Amino acid sequence: MISKREANLLRSVTETSLAFYLWIGALSCVALWGLYAYIHQIRTGLIVTGMRDQNSWGMYITDFVFFIGISHAGTLISAVLRVTNAGWRRPITRLAEGITVFALCIGGPMVIIDMGRPDRMFYLFYHGRIQSPIFWDVLGVSTYLTGCIIYLYVPMIPDLAFLAQREEFGQRRRRFYRALSLGWTGSVEEQHLLEKCISVLAIFIIPLAISVHTVVSWIFAMTLRPGWNSSIYGPYFVVGAIYSGAAGVVLSMYILWRVFHLEDYLEPIHFRNLGLLLLAFCLIYLYFNINEYLTTGYKVQGPEKLLVHGLFFGSFSTLFWTVQSMVIIVPFILMTAVLALKPLRRFTPSVLAVASFLIVVGAWAKRYLIIIPTLATPYLPNPKLPYDWLHYRPTWVEWSITAAATAVFLLIYSLFASIFPMVSIWETREDDAAREAAHAMAAPPQPAPQGLGTIRPWSK
């Protein structure tokens, strides 16, 4: 028999409603429409996109940087919390690690979609140059994806063995769980080996995650283009990735909390702790934004003058100031209000979820502003150039593929939640045992029954 709390935890695996099938169907339709748009692009060529010689990158590279950024916070936060042995991490590690793996699976192929000849992708391995940042990027993302898949899978082994014993599942599904559990029996030796393996993986993942997004930033920073020629892009991208990724984790927590009624596991303290992390990275991200635009705008010379003017007052100004409001100003106000002014017992995760949603959407638009305005700012301005050569406008094909990429990410995440529990069962059992032990130690001693007196040792 399992407890009522664990039965509630397994609801996403054992129960599927009509709303779930409608959700999966809607996401599948969006994904199929994106597949049609990509087939149209393959047959017709990149002329169906808004990319031209001047603007050689567009929404696809924006999607690539965005999804790679979102992926970094999930596993990175989980690994840091495991290394520091933060007890409150247990209910959120798996859903955070899932975001990392699935975001990497979507972000990586966006580079192939951006290519006019995707069949030539293999040339990068046949004729790749070790001096190229693009080669570093492919190698780093591939290594990071492999490590994150292992890091997601290894802590799931005890839960897979537990699911393989549940009679409410059919024979095929139990065989599936049993095969993935690798013969786990739960012995003391296996538990010790599991903990050691998870610790080693966590230590390995942290520097790998930081280095991968640093290498992603070098694709831009290793050039001399205005706006990209900066030495702060490495830490700037890492901080932005953790900031947007942590917001994605909070948003995922809130959705699972509301849909599957996980109030017993995802408590206000979990949202509050991640909210404090978000608030801290919001201030750090504000610092990097000031460094990026103040140093560039203060010099106001050459192509950088045109870039800053276009961002602050020109054709990109509306999007620029909207992004600053969505990513920094409004989330800072909301998080400060809910974290500083409300006590924990009155804490409302919905306000934090709204701030996280604004951060995630604004993070995508921020990546767009990093790429497009720079490409639209030539070194030698030529007023005779056609308007379409300098001004990038995404077409329906690019919007469709971007929407499909988001839909596929949500589709994979939803299907994963319907097959595997999103909160680690064996880790929450350890958490419950630790709480009971702490409660027993903190409980006052029971008074002796009346009338029995005090028992004294025998003495002469």
Summary of the structure (lengths in Angstrom):
residues: 460
radius of gyration: 25.7
end to end distance: 55.4
largest distance: 114.0
contacts: 1443
relative contact order: 0.16
helix: 75%
strand: 0%
